Amino acid sequence: MTVRKFLIATILLFCQPALALIDAVETSPGDIILPATVNGTMTFKPCVGDCDLEHKRARLTVDTKFTVNGRAVKFDYLRREFATIKLSEKSYALVSYDTETNTVTKIDISR
């Protein structure tokens, strides 16, 4: 009976989908360095304002979503808008990334 329960528990454990842990960091657009292409690595400071934390690095993929002021855009448009952002207290960037794979899932920039 114990072996049967163990087998059932093992089967159920392996049948569960893996849970991805997504972390979202609000930062200033000035603390982000975007790659030249969508399949590159970006760096960003994981905090707002003055902080002692080091920059994080995460990969962008073709599945990464990009939004500017709540509107979905392509990576090229995001880079153009990013270059013209005037840094102010109103502008922010929200970077969401999968902590296990270190892959960016979404970048949201608002001015």
N, C-alpha and C positions, 0 to 999 in steps of 0.2 A: 504494500500500500504506500509506503514511504517513497519507493522508487517511482511509482506512478505519479505522485504529487510533485516530485522533483522534476520529472520529465515535462509535466504540464506547465509548471512554473518556468522552466527553461524555454519552452516553446513560446509561451506568452511574452517572455522577456525579449526574445529575438524578433518577435513579430511587431513589437512596438516601433513606431517611427521615431527616428532620432529627433530630439528637440533641439533646435538651433537657438542659441542665446543671442538676441540682437540687442546691441547697446546703441543708444543715441546720445550724441554729444553736441551741445550747443556751443558754438565758438564764433569768433569774429572772422569775417571773410579774409581779413588781413593775416590771419594765422593759418591759412590753407595754401598749400602749393599743389596745383593740379598738374597731372602729367600731360604730355603732348597728345597722347592718344587714349582712347577709351580702355585699352588693355594695358594700362600702365599702373604705376604705384603712386598714390598721393600721400602727402604728409599733412598732418593737422595737429594743432595744439588741443588737448582734450579738456580745455576750460576757457572761461571768458575772462578778459582783463589780465591783470598781472597775476601770474601764478608760476610756480617753480616746476611744474610738471614738464617732462620732456615731450617732444613731438611724437605722435604715433604714426606708423606707416600702415597703410592698408591698400589692397589691390582693387582696382576697378575692373569690371567685366562687362560683357555685352548685356548682362541682366541688370546692371546697375540702373536705377531710375534717377532722373534729374528733373528738378522743378525750380522755376524762377517765379517768385511771387505767386506761388500756388498753381502755376500752369506747367504742365509737363512739356519738356523741351528735349532736344537732342544734345549730345555732348558738345558739338561744335558751337551751338547757340549758347550753351552754358559758359563755355570758355570766353566767348565774346562779351557776354553780360558781366562775367566775373572781372574782366579786365577794365570795365568802365564803372564799376561800383565805387561810389564815393563812401569812404569809411565814415560812419557816424554811429551814434548810439542806437539808431533805428535799424541799421543793417545787421543781419545775423546770418549764420549758416548752421544748419542742422545736418550732421553727418551720422547716418545710421549704418552700423557694420556688424557683421557676424563675428563674434568673438572667437569661435572655434576655427573658422577658416581664414579669419582676418581679411574678409572680403567686404567691400562697401556695398550695401544694398540700396541706399538712397542718399542723395545730396539735395537739400532744399535750401535755396538762397533767397533771402528777402531783403528788399531795400527800404 
